Amino acid sequence: MTQDIFGEINNAILDLQNSQLQTYERPLKKLGQLLRHTDLEPYNEELTEGVDFDAFIAESEKTGGSMVGSAQLAWPDDLKKTMGLTLLLIDKLANDPRYAINFSHHFFYSGNKIIAGIHALTGQLIIPFARDYKNYVQSKGSIETVLKQPVSRKVFIVHGHDNGARETVARFLERIGLEAVILHEQANQGRTIIEKVVANSDVGFAVVLLTPDDEGRVKGRALEPRARQNVLLELGYFIGRLGREKVCALKRGTLEIPSDFAGVVWETMDSSGGWKQALARELEAAGHSIDWNKAMRA
């Protein structure tokens, strides 16, 4: 599955939430397309197996009285069936935007403005579903509630001599609610550098800045730009301590990549700021809660 699928789902929901009567169809259709992604098919089939959508709608219609807005959806007690019904409902709404208007006005009545029903439907049904659906997929089809240890909000920044890159990453992390840990800002307490690294490695994630600060070469060949040796040492340390999934390497400029690391994907720290979304995705995949509104504005 592409790593960005849930980010795209979130973007479609944000667009739907901010839409008007003239623009709601596009994000709604986009959401339906994303939920039909081929990589999601096994989960969708499991959730919708044995679910009778028509019977659900018919039962829900019976709840409406003479008062506008009194109709309620007849959700089953089974959480998986509820998710399956919601999945089928979103698919129907996306395929027939006119039905979406009538449905939201009937079951999510929020005043005379037609678009208000779409906004209420988005906030009360689609957003909670997207949250639960993401958890369901990422837990490989489990709906069991378990106690999860909180993820540390600290993010260690491994860097060389490029202070601008270091400060840019640190400020981005802080703007999305994380704490940037920069080694030289921590107290020495008479320790060696590696002792300081170890003492401050109680973090939930590490960002490693690969910048062309040094030069080196294979014997007999021309000099090539390289990252500083301390950066490579700390890169290996954090991969070993946290696991590769909790380490993101940001590469800035042209430099040689160590052969042992050549098969690992890194992100390019581009001037356009695309690296911010890439880093936020990696942080979210590692268990951090990301406010995408802040991430997109940071």
N, C-alpha and C positions, 0 to 999 in steps of 0.2 A: 504494500500500500504506500502511495506517495505520502511523505511526511507532512505535506501541507493540506491534506484533505480536510481536516477539522478546522484549520485556519480559514480555508475557503468557505466552509459551512458557516463559520462565525461571521465572516465578512458579508455573506448573503443575508444572514439574519439581521445584522446591523443595518444593511441597506433597506431591508424590508421594514424594520422598525422606524426608519427615518423617511419612508416613502410617502408619497401623496397618491391621490386617486389616479393620477395620470401616469404614475411610475411604479406602482406596486407589483405589476405583473412580471417585470423582468427579474427582480431578485427572488420572487416566489418560484418562477420557473427554474432559475438557477439552483435554488435550494433543492428542488425536486430532482434535477439532473445529478447533483452531487451525491444525494442519498442513494441514487441508483448506480453509483460507481461500481465497476466490476469487482473490485477488491472487497466491497462491502456485501456482496451478494450472499456469501455463506451465512452471515449474521442476520441479514434481512429474511432469508428463507427460514431460519430457525425461529425468528420472532413472529413471523406471520403464519407459520404452519398451524392449521386447524382454527384460524381466526376467521370469524364470520362478520365481515365488515357491514354488509347490508343489514344483518340482524341487529347489529350495534346501533346503526343509524335509526332503524325503525323503532327500536326500544327507546332511544333518546327522544324521538319525535313525540312519543306519548307523554313526556314530562311537561310539555308546554301547555300553559293555560291560556286564559283570555288576555292576561297582562303581557305586554311586550317585554322580552328579556327574561321571561320566567322559565324558558326551556333549559334543561341541563343535560349534559352528556352522561350516558349510563355506563360509566366505566366499570369494568370487572375488578374484583379484588386482586387478581393475579397480575403482578407487575409486568411480567413478560408479555402477557396478552395486551395489557394497556399500551406498552411500547409498540407492539405489533400493530395494534389498531391505529395508533398515532402515526406510525410510518405509512400505513395505507391511506390515512386521511390526508397527510401532507402531499402524497403522490396524487391523490384525486384533486386537491386544491390547486396544485401546480399545473395539472393537465387541463383544468377548467377554471380559469381565474374568475369568471362570472359566478360560478358556483361558490367560489371562495368568498365573494362579497355577500351573497345570500346567507351562506353558512355562518359567517362571522357575525352578521347582523342578527341572526336568529339566536345563536347560542352565546355570543359575546357582545350583546347589545351595550353600547356605551354612549348613547345619545343619537341625535339626528344626523350627525356627520357620518357618512358611509365609511370613510377611511378609519374612523375611530374603532370600528369593529375589527378591522384588520390589525390595527395596532394592539388592541386588547388580546386578540387571538395570538399574536406574536409573543407578547409578554407573558401571558398566562398559560399557553400551551406549547408553543414552538421552542422557546428558550429553555424551559425545564426539560423538555424532551431531548434537545441537543446535548444538554449536560449529561443526562442519564444515558443517552445513546453512546456518547463518547466513552463514558466509564465502562459500559457494557462491552464495547468493541475492544478497548485497551485491556480489559480483564479477561479477554478471550471467551466471551459469552457467559461470564459469571455475574449473577445479580446479588451474590452473598455480600452482606455488609461485614467488613472486617476493620479492626483497629489498625490504622497506619501511623507509623511514627512520623512526626512533623519533619519536613525537609528544611534543613538549615537555610536561612535567607542569605548567608554569607557566600560570596563568590570571590575566589582568589584570582588575582590578575597576575599572570607571569609575563614579564616584559623585559625588553632590552633597553637600548638607549633612545628609542623613539618615545619621548615623553608626551608628545601630542597624541599619539595613538592611545597611550595608556590613559590619559586624562579623558579623552573622548569616550572610551569604553566605560570608564568608571562613572562618568556623569550619566551615561545612558542607563547603566544598571541602577543607579540611585533614583533616576526618574521613574523607573518601573517598579520601584519599591524594594529593591535588593540592596544589600550592603557590600560595597566593594572593599576587598582586603588587599592592600598594597604593602609589600613587605617593608619598604623603608619607612613607612608611616607607623610601624609597630615598634614598641619599646625593645631595645637590645637586651637588657637585663644580663649583660656579660656573656651572651651566647654567640656561638659561631653562626654563620649564615644558614647552614643546613639545619642547625638546631632551631633557628627562628622559623624556617620553612615548616619544619615538623610541628612546632608549637602552634603555628597559625593555620594548620591544615584541617581544622575541624570545620570544614565548609561543605556546602551541598553541591558545589560546582566549581570548575576552574576554567578560566579563559586564558589561552596561551597566545601571546602576540608574537608571530614569526615575522620579524622585520630584518632587513639587510644591514645589520650593524657591523658585522665582521667580514673578513675575507679569508678564504682558505682554498686549498686545492689538493687534488690527488697528485702524488709525486709525478713530475714530468708534464703536468697539464697547466693550463692557465688558471689564474686566480678567479674565484667565483664568489659572489656575495653570499654570506651565510648568516644565520641567526647566532646570537651569542651562545657560548657553551653552557652558561648557567641556565638559559632558557630551555635548551634541549634536555639538560639534566632534570629540571623541574617538570618539564613535559612528561618525561618517563615516570617521574615520581608520582605525579597526580593520576596518570593513567593506571598505575599500579595500585594506588590507594583508593581512588574513587570508581575506577572502571572507565572504559573508553566512552560509554554513553553519557558520562557526566563531565567530559572534557571537550571543549570546543576550541579548535585552533583557528585563529584569524590570521591570514597571510596578507601582508602588505608589501607591495613591490615585488621585484624579481629576486629570488634567492634559491639556493640549493635546498632541497628537502632531503633529510636523512633517509637512506634506503629502507631502514626498518619501519619508517613512518609513511613510506610512499604509497602504500595501499589504503591508507586511512583518508577519509574525506575531510578536507578543511574548507573553510569559507574564505572567500576573498574579501578583504576589507576595502571595498570600493569607495570612491569619493561621493557617489550618489546616495550612500546610506542604506543600500539594500542589505548590507550585512546585519543591520539592526533586526530586521524581520527574521533573517536566518538564525541569528543568535537567540532571539525570543522563541523561535520554534524549538530549538535544541533545549532551552531551559524548560519549556513546557513539557517536552517529551521526557525530561529527567524528573518531572514531578512538581515543578514550580507552577503556581497559579499566576498566569500572565493576564494583566488587564490590557487587551489589545488596543483599546482606545488610547491608552497612554503610550503603548509601544509604537503605534503608528504616528503619534505626534512628537515623540521624543527626538 
